Amino acid sequence: MKFFSITDRGIIRQQNQDVCFASAEPIGALPNFFFVADGMGGEKAGQYASKTASSLIRGMLEMSSGKEPIKALKEAIEYANLTIYTEALESEEKKGMGTTFVSAFLKDSHMIVSNVGDSRLYVSAVNGLQQITKDHSFVDELVRYGKGTETEAKNHPKRHYITRAVGAEKKIEIDFFDVELDSSDRIILCSDGLTNMVSDEEIQRVLRSDAPIEEQAMYLVKMADDNGGNDNITVVIVEPEI
């Protein structure tokens, strides 16, 4: 298995509130683990939320050996959610903080994906790019319920509002997806700092190029920066071995 991760502050933001992690080694019940988290709630609180969630989830997973993998991951995300939510209630500076969290682990020819928020996971196949996750955002829910178009969503004044985040509510709803992979597939996890600046068509073109995945990831970050870089940009690319 090959993988590469990169996170970049972007051009506009003063801090990087994104966190990413990539490991082909087992972490507790999981055979490998990849994730992206994008904090929200002000500069200090957003950065704290994404780093805290990442640390808590990894810590819980490290103690999960012997558990069913999806159950172990769900419990770890729920624990991080309740911890961050409780801290936010107790601190005015951290009020309203939270973080997106998109993750994946691979076993044999299958990939288990979890998602909260609007960070995304795509599978790049020879015949096209497929977004596996569904954005938990105000505008995407409008589109899903037939109350707006994708074109309108891109320019909507509330396009940055997310409807789910780790730490935002006492109880959390997590989406899980089971994806069957092909040996030629490439997987990309990313924050919206990439997807708001670079189109799906451009992402697919880069991922299907002959360049090493390290160069692909760095080039995607450069494209996002060149197009404005108005948010933190995080990219994790994985080539599965099937």
Disulfide bonds with the S-S distance in Angstrom:
none
